[in-house]
């Protein structure tokens, strides 16, 4: 069961990485905006840190998406 959670975290991290690159943000810029270290941000993208709702809301706001749009995009992408 933990393996499934890890795979989901990695998939969400991959999705965030794609959007981040499309928006032209570096990992360092994202970390600064989220007020975390670059290493902590890297761990999020690599699926080594679990996502909490607060963090998803913060990230979706940075990407100028509502949390619903952000999650809809993630679930639509992961179903392909």
C-alpha positions in Angstrom: 0.0 0.0 0.0 2.8 2.5 0.8 4.2 1.8 -2.7 1.0 3.0 -4.3 1.1 6.2 -2.2 4.7 6.7 -3.3 3.9 6.2 -7.0 1.1 8.8 -6.6 3.4 11.3 -5.0 5.9 10.8 -7.8 3.2 11.2 -10.4 2.0 14.4 -8.7 5.6 15.7 -8.5 6.1 15.0 -12.2 2.9 16.9 -13.0 4.1 19.8 -11.0 7.5 19.7 -12.7 5.8 19.9 -16.1 3.7 22.9 -15.2 6.6 24.6 -13.5 8.7 24.3 -16.6 5.8 25.4 -18.8 5.4 28.5 -16.6 9.1 29.2 -16.7 9.9 28.8 -13.0 13.0 27.3 -11.6 13.0 25.1 -8.6 14.7 27.8 -6.7 12.0 30.3 -7.6 9.3 27.9 -6.6 11.0 27.3 -3.3 11.3 31.0 -2.6 7.6 31.6 -3.4 6.6 28.7 -1.2 9.0 29.8 1.6 10.8 26.4 1.7 14.3 25.4 0.8 15.2 24.3 -2.7 16.0 20.9 -1.3 12.5 20.6 0.3 11.0 21.7 -3.1 13.1 19.1 -4.9 11.9 16.4 -2.6 8.3 17.4 -3.4 8.8 17.1 -7.1 10.6 13.8 -6.7 7.8 12.3 -4.7 9.9 11.9 -1.5 7.6 14.2 0.5 3.9 13.7 0.8 1.6 16.5 -0.4 -0.7 18.2 2.0 -3.8 20.1 0.9 -2.3 23.4 2.0 0.8 22.8 -0.2 -1.4 21.9 -3.2 -3.4 25.1 -2.7 -0.2 27.1 -2.5 1.3 25.5 -5.7 -2.0 25.9 -7.7 -2.1 29.6 -6.7 1.5 30.1 -8.0 0.4 28.5 -11.3 -2.6 30.8 -11.4 -5.0 27.8 -11.2 -7.8 27.1 -8.8 -7.1 24.0 -6.7 -9.9 22.3 -8.6 -8.4 23.1 -12.0 -5.0 22.0 -10.8 -6.3 18.6 -9.5 -8.6 18.1 -12.5 -5.5 18.6 -14.7 -3.6 16.1 -12.7 -6.2 13.4 -12.7 -6.9 13.9 -16.4 -3.2 13.6 -17.1 -2.7 10.5 -15.0 -5.6 8.7 -16.7 -3.9 8.9 -20.1 
